[in-house]
Amino acid sequence: ESGEVTVSSYPKPPFPKREIIKFKQPFMDRPAVMYGIKMIDSAYNKNTRADVKLLWVRPEAFSILMKSAYDSHLYGLGVSWMACL
């Protein structure tokens, strides 16, 4: 299964943000989850740094934490993911 998560807000940055993604059907066992940053919206006059962490994985869902790093100002962050056994 695969999908995307996008969080955005302007002018107030929405980060840090925790998201729980539920699978359409539960897996028989805990799946491997791969993810990557797909989109970033940041302030033009600041360094662009983002941090995405996988918090936990269960057969029915997983959770990620999306946040800006240090003094970066992020207004949007998109993550693509794929889960499989």
N, C-alpha and C positions, 0 to 999 in steps of 0.2 A: 504494500500500500504506500502511497505517496501523497504529498500535499504541500501547502504553503501556509505560513502564518505571517501576517503583516500588522504592525502596530504603528500608528502615526498620530501626531497631534501637534498643532502649531497655534499659538506661539509658545505654549508651555510644553517642554519635553515630557513624554509619558514614561520615562525610564527611571529606575529599573522596573521591568514588567515580567511577571511569571505567567506562563500560559500552560494549560493542560490540554493536550490533544487526545481525543478519544478515537480509537480505531472504529471503522464501520462494523467490523466483526472481530471479536477477540482472537488472538493467536493461540495456538495450542501450548506454546511455551513463550518465555520472554524473548521478544525479537531483538535483533540488532537494529539500531537506529543511526542513520547517517544524516548529516545536515550541513548546510552551508548558507552563508549570507548571500541573498539574492538582490537586495536593494538597500541603499543607505541614503538618508536625507539628513544633511548636517549643515551647520552654520558655515558660511563661506570664510569667515575670518578666524576660525578655530581649527585645531588639528582634528582629523577624523579618526576616531578610534571607537571600536565597538567590541563587545564581549558577549558571546553566546555560549551558554553551558547547558549540558544535559543534566538535569537534576535526578531523575529516576525514570525507570522503564518497567512496565508491567505488561502482561499479555493483553490487557484491555486499553491501555493508555500510556502516555509518557508526558513528562513536564520539562520545559526549558525555561531558562532565565535569560532575558535579553537586557543588556544595560550598556550605558556609555562608560568609557574609561577615562579616568583622570579628569581633565578640564574640558573634554569634548562636549559639544552641544548637539545631540542627536534629536531630530524631530520625527524620524521614521526609520524603521528597520524591518526588512522582510527576510524570512528564512524559508528555504525549501528543505523538505525532509523526505526520507524514504525508510520504510521499516520492512524487514524480511527475516525469515528464519534461516 
